[in-house]
Amino acid sequence: MSERKVTIASRVGLHARPASIFAAAVAGLTIEVTIALEGDAAEDAMDASSILSLMSLGAANGDVVVLRAEGDGADEALDSLVKILERDLDAA
């Protein structure tokens, strides 16, 4: 299983617009990706393609989240998702 830690850069965290952008990116993948706040148990991770899951995660600006995926292309997929979360998705 591949894993990446990333700090949320969006000013409002993973809410509304940032969650929608990120969920769409995950939904376009052929592998399942989970997300959890750093320090949460792996079994508590949520489906990263679900806008509702992302918003209920409560990840705020500056919080560290853990992305996990398994399968062909997992490393590349997680690397691309990290780049998305490292940007301020609220910036115009």
N, C-alpha and C positions, 0 to 999 in steps of 0.2 A: 504494500500500500504506500502510495506517495503522499507526502504531507508538506504543506507550506504554511508559514506564519506570515501574516501581513497586518500592518497598521492601517486602520480606516482613515482615509484622507478627506472624505466628503465632510463638509461643514456640519451637515445635519445627521451624519452617520448613515446607516443603511435604512433610510426611510424614503417612501414615495419614489421620486425620480431615480436616485441611486440604486434602490432595490430593483426597480423595473429594468434598468440598464444591465445590471449584473445578472439578474434572473434570465434575461433574454440571452445573454452570452452563454450561460450554463446550459440552457435548454437547447442550444444549437450543437451541443457536444453529443457524442455517441456513448459517453460513459457517465456514470452517476458521480456527482460531487456533493459532499456534505460540508457544512460549515458549523462551527461552534466557537464560542468565546474561549480565549485561552484560559486554561485552568478547569474548564468543564470536562466531564467524562466523555470519552469518544462515543459511548452509546447514547449520549444526549444530543449528539450532532443532528442538525436538521438538513432537509433537502435544500440545496443551494439554488435549485431552479424554481423554487416557490417564493413568490413575492411576499405572501403572508408569513411564511417561515422566516424570511429575511427580516421583515419588519418586527416580528415578535421576538427575534433574537435580542433586540435592544442594543445593538452595537452602535456606539456613539463615536464621534470624531476622536481619534487617538487611541481607541480600543484596539487590542490585538485579537484577531480571529485566526482560527486554524481551518484550513481547507484540506480535505482528504479526498482522494480518488484512487481507484484501482482499475487496471486494465491497460490495453494498448493505448499509448499516447497520453497516459496520465500525467507524466512529468511535464510535457509540453503544454497540456491543457491547463494545469495548475499555474505554470509560469505565465501564461497569457491572462489568466484570471487575476493573478497577483498584480499585474500591471494595471488592470482596470481599477482595483480597489486602492491602489497607490495614487490615483488621480482624484482631484476634487470634482466629482461628477455633478456638483451643483453649480460649477462655474459656467458662465454663459459662453 
